[in-house]
Amino acid sequence: LKAITPDNELHEEFDDEIELLRTMWTTARLEKKEICPNYFPYRQPEEVQTVQTIVDLKEKNPDKFAHLMQVTRAYLDELTKLNFRDWIVGEDVTAWTVISNTLLGLIALPFALFGFITNILPFEFPAYLRRKIKDRHLHASFNLVGAIASFTIYYPLVFIIIWIASKSFIRALSFILLMFLTFFVFYGCKRGWPKLVAYWRYFKLSRAGATKNLENLKNEILNMVE
C-alpha cells in the first residue's frame, strides 16, 4: 500500500480497512478464478492489484469508496466486539464440526505434547529473532532462515546425544523420526486449537443469532468486489 500511495494519505487514514480488504478481496478474486488463494506466486500480484483497485476507486468513485470504508469499519468493529477473525465469518459451523474437531484434538493431544517438548527450542528460536526485528515485513524472512538454521543444528545434535546415551543407532534414529513426525502434529494443533475454540464460540453465538449482523456486513463487502 505504501508503494502504491507514496503520499501515505490513504495509508494513514484507512490502514486497517484496506489491510482487511486486501485479504478479503484477494481471496474472493482468486476463488472466482478457481485458483488456490494461499498459493503465493498468484496471491502476491493479486494483492497488489486489489490494493490498486481500491486506490483507483477512491479517485473514480469517491461515494462508493466512502461507503466501502464505512461498511468495512463497521465490520472491523463487529469483529472486535465478538472477538472473531474474518476467516470464520460465514462458515457453516455445525454440531458435527465442533464435536469431530474436538475428538481429533483430544486424540492428537499426547502426540502434540511430545512434539512440543522435543521441538520447543528450535521452534522458538525464529520467534526470538523476530522479536529483535522491528520491521514486520522482514519477519517472514527471519522465520524461514531461523527455522532452517535451528532445526539443521538441533536434530543432529539430539541424534548424537541419544546415540551416545543409549549406545544404539536404531534407538537414536527412531527418536529423531518420532520427534520429526510429532512436530507436525504439534504445529497442526498449535494452529488448530485456537480455531477449535473459535468454532465452539461461533457455533454458540450463531445459533443465538448474534453473528447475523457480522455475516451481513461481510456479504455486503464481498458483493462490492471489483
Salt bridges, closest charged atoms under 4 A:
ASP15 OD1 - HIS11 ND1 3.37
ASP16 OD2 - ARG73 NH2 3.72
GLU17 OE2 - ARG73 NE 3.11
GLU19 OE2 - ARG22 NH2 2.22
GLU46 OE2 - ARG29 NE 3.13
GLU46 OE1 - LYS33 NZ 2.96
GLU47 OE1 - ARG22 NH1 2.83
GLU47 OE2 - ARG43 NE 3.04
ASP77 OD1 - ARG73 NH1 3.20
ASP86 OD1 - LYS218 NZ 3.30
GLU220 OE2 - HIS67 NE2 2.78
GLU226 OE2 - LYS64 NZ 2.62
